[in-house]
């Protein structure tokens, strides 16, 4: 009788664990390739290697950011595409308070720079310029997760503070991904 009770308890525990595992959040696909398991999010150039492979994906975006009736523009501004790695994800979370999307005063993001993990990813980021219609695109991208970042300023040239915009985007399957910032 005791053996039967033990088996029932073990079966119940295993069932609960299986159900709980099914509730785990899905944060999107990891970047292709091998990412080193760095617990503290330290910079590793090897984690960025996947982003250098040629691909068939594109990201096409446009800035549509407003603060009430005030429209913002990114015309002539740089748009940066940073590959997602454990280091860059941690950095985005510190700088922007999110690793998914954010719109914060540029000065607030800059003030957090000293708290962000050190490292230089400049060799792995891709850059383009926002056109006069507030549009931008990146092409030839491999499958993976990326962070799109730009600075927006008031379109009317007003004195409102500039805003740093960041959004995570996933490319996959040789498709065009469209996004609005």
C-alpha positions in Angstrom: 0.0 0.0 0.0 2.9 2.4 0.9 4.5 1.7 -2.5 1.3 2.5 -4.3 0.9 5.8 -2.4 4.5 6.8 -3.3 4.0 6.0 -7.0 0.8 8.1 -7.0 2.6 11.1 -5.4 5.5 10.8 -7.8 3.1 10.7 -10.8 1.2 13.7 -9.5 4.4 15.7 -9.0 5.7 14.8 -12.5 2.3 15.8 -14.0 2.4 19.2 -12.1 6.0 19.9 -13.3 5.0 19.1 -16.9 2.1 21.4 -16.7 4.1 24.2 -15.2 6.8 23.9 -17.9 4.1 24.5 -20.5 3.4 27.9 -18.9 7.0 29.2 -19.3 7.1 32.4 -21.3 8.3 32.4 -24.9 10.7 35.3 -25.5 11.1 34.6 -29.1 13.8 32.6 -30.8 17.4 32.9 -29.7 19.8 34.1 -32.3 21.0 31.2 -34.5 24.3 29.6 -33.7 25.9 29.0 -30.4 25.5 31.5 -27.7 27.9 31.1 -24.8 26.1 30.6 -21.5 27.5 33.7 -19.7 25.4 34.1 -16.6 26.4 37.7 -15.9 25.8 38.9 -19.5 29.5 39.7 -20.1 30.4 40.9 -23.6 31.5 38.0 -25.9 32.3 38.7 -29.6 31.5 35.0 -30.3 27.9 35.6 -29.3 27.6 38.1 -32.2 29.1 35.9 -34.9 25.7 34.7 -36.2 24.7 38.2 -37.2 27.6 38.4 -39.7 26.2 35.6 -41.9 24.4 36.7 -45.1 20.7 36.2 -45.1 17.5 36.9 -47.1 15.6 38.8 -44.4 14.8 42.5 -44.5 13.5 45.0 -41.9 11.5 47.9 -43.2 10.4 50.5 -40.7 9.0 54.0 -40.2 8.9 56.4 -37.4 5.3 57.2 -36.3 6.1 58.5 -32.8 3.9 61.2 -31.3 3.6 62.9 -27.9 0.0 64.0 -27.9 -0.4 66.2 -31.0 3.4 66.7 -31.3 4.9 64.6 -34.2 8.5 63.5 -34.1 10.9 62.8 -36.9 14.0 60.8 -37.5 14.8 62.3 -40.9 18.6 62.3 -41.3 19.2 60.5 -38.1 21.1 57.2 -37.8 19.1 54.0 -37.2 21.1 51.3 -35.5 20.5 47.5 -35.7 22.1 45.6 -32.9 22.1 41.8 -32.8 20.5 40.3 -29.7 22.9 38.4 -27.4 22.8 37.9 -23.6 25.0 41.0 -23.3 23.0 43.3 -25.6 19.7 42.1 -24.1 21.0 43.0 -20.6 22.3 46.3 -21.9 18.9 47.2 -23.4 17.1 46.3 -20.2 19.4 48.7 -18.3 19.5 51.6 -20.8 15.8 51.5 -21.7 14.1 49.7 -18.8 13.0 47.0 -21.3 14.5 44.5 -23.7 11.3 44.7 -25.9 10.5 48.3 -26.6 10.9 51.8 -25.2 10.5 55.5 -25.9 12.5 57.5 -23.3 14.1 61.0 -23.2 17.5 60.7 -24.8 19.2 62.3 -21.8 17.7 59.6 -19.5 19.1 56.8 -21.6 22.6 58.5 -21.8 22.5 58.9 -18.0 22.2 55.1 -17.6 25.2 54.3 -19.8 27.6 54.0 -16.8 25.4 51.3 -15.3 25.3 49.2 -18.5 27.6 46.3 -18.9 30.9 47.3 -20.6 31.8 46.0 -24.1 32.1 47.2 -27.6 29.6 45.8 -30.1 30.3 48.4 -32.8 31.9 45.8 -35.2 28.6 43.9 -35.2 25.9 46.7 -35.5 24.4 47.7 -38.8 23.6 51.3 -39.6 21.3 53.2 -42.0 19.8 56.7 -42.1 16.2 57.6 -41.7 15.0 59.2 -45.0 12.9 62.5 -45.2 9.7 60.5 -45.0 10.9 58.9 -41.7 11.5 55.5 -43.3 14.5 53.1 -43.0 15.4 49.6 -44.0 18.0 46.9 -43.5 18.5 44.0 -45.9 20.6 40.8 -46.3 19.9 39.9 -42.6 20.2 36.3 -41.2 17.5 34.8 -39.1 17.6 36.1 -35.5 16.6 38.7 -33.0 17.7 42.4 -33.2 17.3 45.7 -31.5 16.3 48.7 -33.7 17.3 52.1 -32.2 17.0 55.7 -33.3 16.7 59.2 -31.9 13.5 61.2 -32.7 13.2 64.9 -32.4 10.1 67.2 -32.7 9.2 67.5 -36.4 8.3 71.2 -36.0 11.8 72.0 -34.5 10.2 72.7 -31.1 12.1 72.7 -27.9 10.8 69.3 -26.6 13.5 66.8 -25.7 14.6 64.2 -28.2 13.4 60.7 -27.6 15.4 57.5 -27.9 13.3 54.7 -29.4 14.2 51.1 -29.2 12.3 48.0 -30.4 13.1 44.3 -30.5 12.4 42.6 -33.9 12.8 39.0 -35.1 13.8 38.1 -38.6 13.1 34.7 -40.0 12.4 32.7 -43.2 13.7 35.1 -45.8 10.8 37.5 -45.2 10.4 41.2 -44.9 9.5 42.4 -41.4 7.7 45.7 -41.2 7.7 47.8 -38.0 6.7 51.2 -36.6 8.6 53.0 -34.0 
